[in-house]
Amino acid sequence: MLKILPAYADAVKRYVHFRLAPQADRAEDVVQDVFLAACANLGAYRGSASFESWLLGIARNKVRDYYRARLREPQTLEALEAVEAGTKIESPFPQFDAHLDKESARKKTWEVLNQLPEKYRRALLWRYWDDCSVKTMALRTGKSEKAMERILARARDEFRWAWDQR
């Protein structure tokens, strides 16, 4: 099975380089992480999808992990805009990327998130980016679940209002 992995290396590299186009210098590290994860989890491959789809799913998750780690690094909106100002690259996997965010929506989302108060921004990122439950969020903050639900509701309202203002 390990001999099969190099046959899919080009597809994984193209996908990761496309998704990290502005940070191409990081792409090789992410590609390496994809294949390390694939080797470690070969037993989990059930064959219900093609092997390439399985590898691209791992790649998608590794790219998402990379951006989540970047999200935790303090950055200004200007730095994010500078990164996103890179040249547009046509996707080698249009069907695979169809469900991913459009460039303008992602930019607007970051702009709106950066306008929100810290507690609202954190609540939204935990809930929708990290997929945290309200219970987990409450434990992290030391608040009750009801209080956390209320903060999340207010954060959604603030986000919606700020989104409509742009």
Residue pairs with C-beta under 8 A, 6 or more apart in sequence:
1 42
2 39
2 42
4 51
5 35
5 38
5 39
5 55
8 51
8 52
8 55
9 31
9 35
11 52
11 55
11 56
11 92
11 93
12 31
12 34
12 35
12 55
12 56
12 59
13 27
13 31
14 92
14 93
15 56
15 59
15 60
15 92
15 93
15 96
16 27
16 30
16 31
16 34
16 59
16 62
16 63
17 24
17 27
18 89
18 91
18 92
18 93
18 97
19 59
19 60
19 63
19 97
20 26
20 27
20 30
20 63
20 66
21 86
21 87
21 89
22 83
22 84
22 85
22 86
23 83
26 66
30 59
30 62
30 63
30 66
31 59
33 62
33 65
34 55
34 58
34 59
34 62
37 58
37 62
38 54
38 55
38 58
41 58
45 51
45 54
49 57
56 93
56 96
60 96
68 129
68 130
71 125
71 129
77 110
77 111
77 114
80 107
80 110
81 107
84 103
84 106
84 107
88 103
91 97
101 109
108 163
108 166
111 166
112 159
112 162
112 163
112 166
113 121
113 124
113 125
113 159
114 121
115 162
116 124
116 155
116 158
116 159
116 162
117 158
119 151
119 155
120 151
120 154
120 155
120 158
120 159
121 155
123 137
123 148
123 151
123 152
123 155
124 152
124 155
124 156
124 159
126 132
126 136
126 137
126 140
127 134
127 137
127 152
132 140
134 145
134 148
134 149
134 152
135 145
137 148
137 152
138 144
138 145
138 147
138 148
141 148
143 151
